[in-house]
Amino acid sequence: MPKLACRCGYIHNLSPIPDDGFRVFPDWATDRLLYAEATTTEEWEIRQLRQAALSRLHSCPNCEAIMWDKAGDGQYHTYVPCERMIRIFADLTDRDESGGIRLRHPQTMADIERQHLLLHHGAYVVLHDGHDEVYTCLNEPQDENGEPADGTWIAYPLDDSDVARDR
C-alpha cells in the first residue's frame, strides 16, 4: 500500500485510484491539451505533456502543508503556507516526575488517531484540556537506560521565550 507521510505525521493513502492528490500541469501544457489539434501535435510535444502529467500535489488536511512532486520521481518538496501548531487534547495534570505531560488519556489517543499523526521526537505540539493550553516539545518513551522504548510519549512544556517565538 503506497503511502506519503507529511511532516506533521499525517499519512496520505496513495492506494485508491484516483487518490486525494492532484495532477499539476503548467499553463503551456494545459493550453496544449485544451486547444491543440491532434494532427498538429509533434512527438516531442507529446513526450513533454506526458512528463508534465507526472507532477503530483498533495494537501495535508492536518497542518495545511502542500507536498509537491514536481518531476514525478517521488521526491516531494513540502511548502507550509502558515505554521500552525498541531493541537491535541491531553490531561494536563497527568505528569511525570520531571513535569512532562503524559500522552495517554483516551481522548488524546483518539485525537492522535483522528489526525493520523505519527509522533516523533522534537515535534512541537499544543496540548489542551478544553480550558487551558500548553506549548510542548515531544520526547519519545525511554527505558531506565535512556534507550527508546515502547510506551507513553511525554510532552515537555516550553519556556515562555520559546512559546513567544513559536506563536
Accessible surface in RSA format (square Angstrom, percent):
REM  Atomic radii and reference values for relative SASA: ProtOr
REM  Chains: A
REM  Algorithm: Lee & Richards
REM  Probe-radius: 1.40
REM  Slices: 20
REM RES _ NUM      All-atoms   Total-Side   Main-Chain    Non-polar    All polar
REM                ABS   REL    ABS   REL    ABS   REL    ABS   REL    ABS   REL
RES MET A   1   169.09  87.6 101.26  67.0  67.83 161.5  95.27  81.0  73.82  97.8
RES PRO A   2    77.95  56.8  66.59  60.7  11.35  41.3  77.42  63.9   0.53   3.3
RES LYS A   3   110.70  54.0  79.37  48.7  31.33  74.6  63.95  57.6  46.75  49.8
RES LEU A   4    22.97  12.8  21.66  15.5   1.31   3.3  22.97  16.1   0.00   0.0
RES ALA A   5    60.55  55.7  38.07  58.7  22.48  51.1  38.07  53.6  22.48  59.6
RES CYS A   6     7.22   5.5   0.00   0.0   7.22  17.0   0.37   0.9   6.85   7.4
RES ARG A   7    98.17  41.2  71.08  36.2  27.09  64.5  55.30  75.6  42.87  26.0
RES CYS A   8     4.62   3.5   0.00   0.0   4.62  10.9   1.96   5.0   2.66   2.9
RES GLY A   9     4.45   5.5   0.00   N/A   4.45   5.5   4.36  12.0   0.09   0.2
RES TYR A  10    29.72  13.9  29.72  16.9   0.00   0.0   4.07   3.1  25.65  31.6
RES ILE A  11    43.60  24.8  35.41  26.4   8.19  19.7  35.41  25.5   8.19  22.2
RES HIS A  12     1.70   0.9   0.74   0.5   0.96   2.4   1.65   1.7   0.05   0.1
RES ASN A  13    63.61  43.9  55.56  53.7   8.05  19.4  24.01  57.8  39.60  38.3
RES LEU A  14    39.88  22.2  29.25  20.9  10.63  26.7  29.25  20.5  10.63  28.6
RES SER A  15    39.44  33.3  21.70  29.0  17.74  40.9  24.28  51.7  15.16  21.2
RES PRO A  16    70.28  51.2  57.06  52.0  13.22  48.1  69.09  57.0   1.18   7.3
RES ILE A  17   165.94  94.4 132.28  98.5  33.66  81.1 132.61  95.5  33.34  90.5
RES PRO A  18   123.61  90.1 106.10  96.7  17.51  63.7 110.92  91.6  12.69  78.8
RES ASP A  19    29.91  21.0  12.09  12.0  17.82  42.1   3.77   8.9  26.14  26.1
RES ASP A  20    87.44  61.3  61.60  61.3  25.84  61.1  50.30 118.4  37.15  37.0
RES GLY A  21    16.87  20.8   0.00   N/A  16.87  20.8   0.00   0.0  16.87  37.8
RES PHE A  22   116.07  58.1 112.06  69.4   4.00  10.4 116.07  70.4   0.00   0.0
RES ARG A  23   132.49  55.6 108.30  55.2  24.19  57.6  32.60  44.6  99.89  60.5
RES VAL A  24    42.81  28.2  39.73  36.0   3.08   7.4  42.47  36.9   0.35   0.9
RES PHE A  25    71.12  35.6  50.22  31.1  20.91  54.4  50.22  30.4  20.91  59.8
RES PRO A  26    56.16  40.9  44.57  40.6  11.60  42.2  56.15  46.4   0.01   0.1
RES ASP A  27   119.64  83.8 112.51 112.0   7.13  16.9  31.19  73.4  88.45  88.2
RES TRP A  28   117.49  47.2 106.34  51.5  11.15  26.2  96.53  51.5  20.96  34.0
RES ALA A  29     0.00   0.0   0.00   0.0   0.00   0.0   0.00   0.0   0.00   0.0
RES THR A  30    50.50  35.9  49.70  50.4   0.80   1.9  42.51  57.1   7.98  12.1
RES ASP A  31    75.09  52.6  73.55  73.2   1.54   3.6  20.03  47.1  55.06  54.9
RES ARG A  32    65.39  27.5  59.81  30.5   5.58  13.3  22.53  30.8  42.86  26.0
RES LEU A  33    97.44  54.3  69.04  49.4  28.40  71.4  71.91  50.5  25.53  68.7
RES LEU A  34   118.69  66.1  88.79  63.5  29.90  75.2  90.62  63.6  28.07  75.5
RES TYR A  35   166.57  77.8 136.50  77.7  30.08  78.3 102.67  77.2  63.91  78.8
RES ALA A  36    32.44  29.8   4.55   7.0  27.89  63.5   9.57  13.5  22.87  60.6
RES GLU A  37   118.68  68.1 112.15  84.8   6.53  15.6  41.15  79.6  77.52  63.3
RES ALA A  38    96.11  88.4  66.45 102.5  29.66  67.5  73.72 103.8  22.39  59.3
RES THR A  39   128.90  91.7  91.36  92.6  37.54  89.5  88.62 119.0  40.28  60.9
RES THR A  40    77.41  55.1  63.23  64.1  14.18  33.8  65.62  88.1  11.79  17.8
RES THR A  41    33.76  24.0  15.42  15.6  18.35  43.7   8.92  12.0  24.84  37.5
RES GLU A  42    97.00  55.7  94.72  71.7   2.28   5.4  20.43  39.5  76.57  62.5
RES GLU A  43   102.72  59.0  95.22  72.0   7.50  17.9  49.76  96.2  52.96  43.2
RES TRP A  44   131.70  52.9 129.81  62.8   1.89   4.4 115.99  61.8  15.71  25.5
RES GLU A  45    25.37  14.6  25.31  19.1   0.07   0.2   5.27  10.2  20.10  16.4
RES ILE A  46    53.33  30.3  53.29  39.7   0.04   0.1  53.32  38.4   0.01   0.0
RES ARG A  47   137.35  57.7 131.15  66.9   6.19  14.7  61.70  84.3  75.64  45.8
RES GLN A  48    85.85  48.0  81.24  59.4   4.61  11.0  24.55  52.2  61.31  46.5
RES LEU A  49    20.87  11.6  19.41  13.9   1.46   3.7  19.66  13.8   1.22   3.3
RES ARG A  50   156.28  65.6 150.48  76.7   5.80  13.8  60.54  82.7  95.74  58.0
RES GLN A  51    94.43  52.8  90.75  66.3   3.68   8.8  47.49 101.1  46.94  35.6
RES ALA A  52    13.46  12.4   3.14   4.8  10.32  23.5  13.08  18.4   0.38   1.0
RES ALA A  53    30.07  27.7  29.36  45.3   0.71   1.6  29.37  41.4   0.70   1.9
RES LEU A  54    82.56  46.0  80.29  57.4   2.26   5.7  80.65  56.6   1.91   5.1
RES SER A  55     6.74   5.7   6.74   9.0   0.00   0.0   6.33  13.5   0.41   0.6
RES ARG A  56    38.72  16.3  38.72  19.7   0.00   0.0  15.01  20.5  23.71  14.4
RES LEU A  57    39.28  21.9  39.28  28.1   0.00   0.0  39.28  27.6   0.00   0.0
RES HIS A  58     1.27   0.7   1.05   0.7   0.22   0.6   0.36   0.4   0.90   1.1
RES SER A  59    56.34  47.6  43.58  58.2  12.76  29.4  19.94  42.5  36.40  51.0
RES CYS A  60     2.17   1.6   0.00   0.0   2.17   5.1   0.01   0.0   2.16   2.3
RES PRO A  61    90.84  66.2  53.78  49.0  37.06 134.7  67.04  55.3  23.81 148.0
RES ASN A  62    16.84  11.6   8.04   7.8   8.80  21.2   6.86  16.5   9.98   9.6
RES CYS A  63     1.24   0.9   0.60   0.7   0.63   1.5   1.24   3.1   0.00   0.0
RES GLU A  64    75.49  43.3  70.97  53.7   4.52  10.8  26.99  52.2  48.50  39.6
RES ALA A  65     0.00   0.0   0.00   0.0   0.00   0.0   0.00   0.0   0.00   0.0
RES ILE A  66    60.09  34.2  60.09  44.8   0.00   0.0  60.09  43.3   0.00   0.0
RES MET A  67     3.08   1.6   3.08   2.0   0.00   0.0   0.22   0.2   2.86   3.8
RES TRP A  68    67.00  26.9  66.68  32.3   0.32   0.7  66.68  35.6   0.32   0.5
RES ASP A  69     5.63   3.9   5.63   5.6   0.00   0.0   0.00   0.0   5.63   5.6
RES LYS A  70   138.10  67.4 128.13  78.6   9.96  23.7  73.32  66.0  64.78  69.0
RES ALA A  71    53.02  48.7  43.09  66.5   9.93  22.6  47.87  67.4   5.15  13.6
RES GLY A  72    28.23  34.8   0.00   N/A  28.23  34.8   2.11   5.8  26.12  58.5
RES ASP A  73    89.57  62.7  58.86  58.6  30.72  72.6  40.84  96.1  48.74  48.6
RES GLY A  74    47.25  58.3   0.00   N/A  47.25  58.3  25.63  70.3  21.62  48.4
RES GLN A  75   121.52  68.0 115.63  84.5   5.88  14.0  36.08  76.8  85.44  64.8
RES TYR A  76    57.76  27.0  28.39  16.2  29.38  76.4  19.81  14.9  37.96  46.8
RES HIS A  77   107.28  58.6 103.90  72.2   3.38   8.6  63.70  65.6  43.58  50.7
RES THR A  78    59.85  42.6  30.09  30.5  29.76  70.9  14.62  19.6  45.24  68.4
RES TYR A  79   115.11  53.7 111.87  63.6   3.24   8.4  86.33  64.9  28.78  35.5
RES VAL A  80    47.30  31.1  16.28  14.7  31.03  74.8  16.83  14.6  30.47  82.6
RES PRO A  81    94.56  68.9  50.64  46.2  43.92 159.7  63.95  52.8  30.61 190.2
RES CYS A  82    62.73  47.5  54.94  61.3   7.79  18.3  41.67 105.6  21.06  22.7
RES GLU A  83   133.76  76.8 105.70  80.0  28.06  66.8  60.71 117.4  73.05  59.6
RES ARG A  84   114.57  48.1 104.44  53.2  10.13  24.1  50.52  69.0  64.05  38.8
RES MET A  85    40.62  21.0  27.21  18.0  13.41  31.9  17.42  14.8  23.20  30.7
RES ILE A  86    23.35  13.3  17.73  13.2   5.61  13.5  22.87  16.5   0.47   1.3
RES ARG A  87   108.90  45.7 100.21  51.1   8.69  20.7  50.11  68.5  58.79  35.6
RES ILE A  88     0.00   0.0   0.00   0.0   0.00   0.0   0.00   0.0   0.00   0.0
RES PHE A  89    26.68  13.3  26.68  16.5   0.00   0.0  26.68  16.2   0.00   0.0
RES ALA A  90     0.01   0.0   0.00   0.0   0.00   0.0   0.01   0.0   0.00   0.0
RES ASP A  91    48.37  33.9  45.32  45.1   3.05   7.2   9.98  23.5  38.39  38.3
RES LEU A  92    17.92  10.0  13.62   9.7   4.29  10.8  13.63   9.6   4.29  11.5
RES THR A  93   118.42  84.2  92.79  94.1  25.63  61.1  81.60 109.6  36.83  55.7
RES ASP A  94    27.50  19.3  20.73  20.6   6.77  16.0  13.47  31.7  14.03  14.0
RES ARG A  95    93.84  39.4  76.67  39.1  17.17  40.9  30.06  41.1  63.79  38.7
RES ASP A  96    20.12  14.1  11.09  11.0   9.03  21.4   5.93  14.0  14.19  14.1
RES GLU A  97   170.90  98.1 124.29  94.0  46.61 111.0  77.61 150.1  93.28  76.2
RES SER A  98    80.43  68.0  45.23  60.4  35.20  81.1  50.94 108.5  29.49  41.3
RES GLY A  99    27.42  33.8   0.00   N/A  27.42  33.8  24.90  68.3   2.51   5.6
RES GLY A 100     0.00   0.0   0.00   N/A   0.00   0.0   0.00   0.0   0.00   0.0
RES ILE A 101     0.00   0.0   0.00   0.0   0.00   0.0   0.00   0.0   0.00   0.0
RES ARG A 102    53.36  22.4  52.22  26.6   1.14   2.7   2.24   3.1  51.12  31.0
RES LEU A 103     5.05   2.8   0.29   0.2   4.76  12.0   0.29   0.2   4.76  12.8
RES ARG A 104   126.80  53.2 108.93  55.5  17.87  42.5  35.22  48.1  91.58  55.5
RES HIS A 105    63.53  34.7  57.97  40.3   5.56  14.2  36.78  37.9  26.75  31.1
RES PRO A 106   102.64  74.8  91.76  83.6  10.87  39.5  97.84  80.8   4.80  29.8
RES GLN A 107    87.65  49.0  82.81  60.5   4.84  11.5  25.61  54.5  62.04  47.1
RES THR A 108     0.12   0.1   0.12   0.1   0.00   0.0   0.00   0.0   0.12   0.2
RES MET A 109    96.75  50.1  92.64  61.3   4.11   9.8  92.45  78.6   4.30   5.7
RES ALA A 110    58.09  53.4  47.41  73.2  10.68  24.3  55.21  77.8   2.88   7.6
RES ASP A 111    17.51  12.3  17.45  17.4   0.06   0.1   0.04   0.1  17.47  17.4
RES ILE A 112    19.91  11.3  19.53  14.6   0.38   0.9  19.53  14.1   0.38   1.0
RES GLU A 113   130.29  74.8 125.17  94.7   5.12  12.2  49.28  95.3  81.01  66.1
RES ARG A 114   157.10  66.0 135.55  69.1  21.55  51.3  78.44 107.2  78.66  47.7
RES GLN A 115    20.62  11.5  15.99  11.7   4.62  11.0  12.16  25.9   8.46   6.4
RES HIS A 116    87.82  48.0  78.20  54.4   9.62  24.6  51.13  52.7  36.70  42.7
RES LEU A 117    13.93   7.8   2.20   1.6  11.73  29.5   2.20   1.5  11.73  31.6
RES LEU A 118    99.93  55.7  95.96  68.7   3.97  10.0  97.88  68.7   2.05   5.5
RES LEU A 119    38.83  21.6  16.92  12.1  21.92  55.1  18.00  12.6  20.83  56.1
RES HIS A 120    86.44  47.2  84.04  58.4   2.40   6.1  59.95  61.8  26.49  30.8
RES HIS A 121   108.10  59.1  89.75  62.4  18.35  46.9  60.85  62.7  47.25  55.0
RES GLY A 122    31.45  38.8   0.00   N/A  31.45  38.8  19.50  53.5  11.94  26.7
RES ALA A 123    14.27  13.1   7.84  12.1   6.42  14.6  14.27  20.1   0.00   0.0
RES TYR A 124    91.52  42.7  81.40  46.3  10.12  26.3  47.22  35.5  44.30  54.6
RES VAL A 125     2.31   1.5   2.31   2.1   0.00   0.0   2.31   2.0   0.00   0.0
RES VAL A 126     3.98   2.6   3.98   3.6   0.00   0.0   3.98   3.5   0.00   0.0
RES LEU A 127     0.00   0.0   0.00   0.0   0.00   0.0   0.00   0.0   0.00   0.0
RES HIS A 128    38.44  21.0  38.44  26.7   0.00   0.0  26.45  27.3  12.00  14.0
RES ASP A 129    45.02  31.5  32.12  32.0  12.90  30.5   8.74  20.6  36.28  36.2
RES GLY A 130    60.89  75.1   0.00   N/A  60.89  75.1  31.53  86.5  29.36  65.8
RES HIS A 131   172.67  94.4 132.88  92.4  39.78 101.8  89.76  92.5  82.91  96.5
RES ASP A 132    91.55  64.1  86.02  85.6   5.53  13.1  20.62  48.5  70.93  70.7
RES GLU A 133    75.08  43.1  51.81  39.2  23.27  55.4  22.43  43.4  52.66  43.0
RES VAL A 134    31.09  20.5  27.60  25.0   3.49   8.4  31.09  27.0   0.00   0.0
RES TYR A 135    29.32  13.7  25.57  14.6   3.75   9.8   4.47   3.4  24.86  30.6
RES THR A 136     0.00   0.0   0.00   0.0   0.00   0.0   0.00   0.0   0.00   0.0
RES CYS A 137    32.57  24.6  31.76  35.4   0.81   1.9   8.41  21.3  24.15  26.0
RES LEU A 138     2.41   1.3   0.69   0.5   1.72   4.3   0.69   0.5   1.72   4.6
RES ASN A 139    38.28  26.4  38.28  37.0   0.00   0.0   4.05   9.7  34.23  33.1
RES GLU A 140    55.77  32.0  52.32  39.6   3.45   8.2   1.60   3.1  54.17  44.2
RES PRO A 141    16.79  12.2  12.14  11.1   4.66  16.9  16.34  13.5   0.45   2.8
RES GLN A 142    96.12  53.7  63.46  46.4  32.66  77.8   9.63  20.5  86.49  65.6
RES ASP A 143    52.93  37.1  37.38  37.2  15.54  36.8  22.54  53.1  30.38  30.3
RES GLU A 144   163.94  94.1 118.99  90.0  44.95 107.0  70.33 136.0  93.61  76.4
RES ASN A 145   115.33  79.5  84.82  82.0  30.51  73.5  23.36  56.2  91.98  88.9
RES GLY A 146    40.38  49.8   0.00   N/A  40.38  49.8  21.29  58.4  19.09  42.7
RES GLU A 147    99.38  57.1  99.23  75.1   0.15   0.4  30.09  58.2  69.29  56.6
RES PRO A 148    93.33  68.0  73.24  66.8  20.09  73.0  73.40  60.6  19.93 123.9
RES ALA A 149    40.18  36.9  21.35  32.9  18.84  42.8  32.08  45.2   8.11  21.5
RES ASP A 150   152.26 106.7 121.60 121.0  30.66  72.5  40.57  95.5 111.69 111.4
RES GLY A 151    54.19  66.8   0.00   N/A  54.19  66.8  32.61  89.5  21.57  48.3
RES THR A 152    44.77  31.8  30.07  30.5  14.70  35.0  14.96  20.1  29.81  45.1
RES TRP A 153    51.18  20.5  50.35  24.4   0.83   2.0  30.63  16.3  20.55  33.3
RES ILE A 154    23.22  13.2  23.22  17.3   0.00   0.0  23.22  16.7   0.00   0.0
RES ALA A 155     0.00   0.0   0.00   0.0   0.00   0.0   0.00   0.0   0.00   0.0
RES TYR A 156    68.14  31.8  67.90  38.6   0.24   0.6  48.92  36.8  19.22  23.7
RES PRO A 157    56.30  41.0  35.92  32.7  20.38  74.1  35.92  29.7  20.38 126.7
RES LEU A 158    31.60  17.6  14.58  10.4  17.02  42.8  17.05  12.0  14.55  39.2
RES ASP A 159   100.14  70.1  92.71  92.3   7.44  17.6  20.73  48.8  79.42  79.2
RES ASP A 160   127.71  89.5 117.41 116.9  10.30  24.4  38.65  91.0  89.06  88.8
RES SER A 161    83.31  70.4  66.63  88.9  16.68  38.4  56.27 119.8  27.04  37.9
RES ASP A 162    38.64  27.1  38.58  38.4   0.05   0.1   2.22   5.2  36.42  36.3
RES VAL A 163    23.35  15.4  23.35  21.1   0.00   0.0  23.35  20.3   0.00   0.0
RES ALA A 164    75.40  69.3  51.45  79.4  23.95  54.5  57.71  81.3  17.69  46.9
RES ARG A 165   156.36  65.6 122.96  62.7  33.40  79.5  80.77 110.4  75.59  45.8
RES ASP A 166    36.06  25.3  17.44  17.4  18.62  44.0   7.88  18.5  28.18  28.1
RES ARG A 167   180.48  75.8 117.65  60.0  62.83 149.6  58.23  79.6 122.25  74.1
END  Absolute sums over single chains surface
CHAIN  1 A    10767.9       8590.1       2177.7       5890.1       4877.8
END  Absolute sums over all chains
TOTAL         10767.9       8590.1       2177.7       5890.1       4877.8
